[in-house]
Structure formats: C-alpha cells, structure tokens
Amino acid sequence: MMIKMNKKGFTLVEIMIVVAIIGLLAAIAIPNFIRARTTAQRNACIANLKQIQGAIQVWAIDMGAASDATFTTGDIVPNYLKAWPREGTVSYPVPANVNATPVCPNAATNTDHVL
C-alpha cells in the first residue's frame, strides 16, 4: 500500500536559500545606490554653481559692471535665473563680487563640490 503525500508550501531549507540570495543581492546593491546618490548630488551642486556663475557673468556684461562689482540676488533673479538655487533647504550663498567663485552651501562637508 502506497501513501500519497501532498507537499504544500516550502521547506525550511528552501526559504533559507531564498533569504540568503536576497541578502546577498541587497549587500551588493545598497552600496551602489548610496554611491550613485552621492555622485548625483555632487553633479547637481556643481551644475548649480555653474548656473550661478554664468548668470552673474551675463549680468555683469549687461550692466557693464567692473570685476569687483557687488550684486544681490534681486539683480540676478528673475532676469538671469528663474530662482536662486538651493541645496536641500539651504540656499547658495551670494558671492562677494562678480569675480568671486560661488561655493556650495555645505562647503564644510562637501569639499569636492567646487568649480
């Protein structure tokens, strides 16, 4: 006489193998996502710095301003930039004059965010 066994569900070993594979994939993927996010934030910051510098230079040319001329964000926005850029909740600082290089608002922590 043969006894028929219904096999329903997964065994403990099968579940452990699946969990191990998911853990391995997560261990590979998470550092790559973090690195990609950091690179994207750096590139966005550098792009914002270039936009600020370009807008200031165009403003200086249009106004015939000297290289040591000072300005405000009101001089630049909305004619040369749609809005003054922000990094998260922090606004980019206004450079001291036309020749000054814009800096990242988080310059103390983001030393590689430079033009």
Buried (B, 14 or more C-beta within 10 A) or exposed (E): EEEEEEEEEEEEEEEEEEEEEEEEEEEEEEEEEEEEEEEEBBEEBBEBBEBBBEBBBBBBEEEEBEEEBEBEEEBBEEEBBEEBBEBEEEEBEBBEBBEBEBBBBBEEEBEEBBE
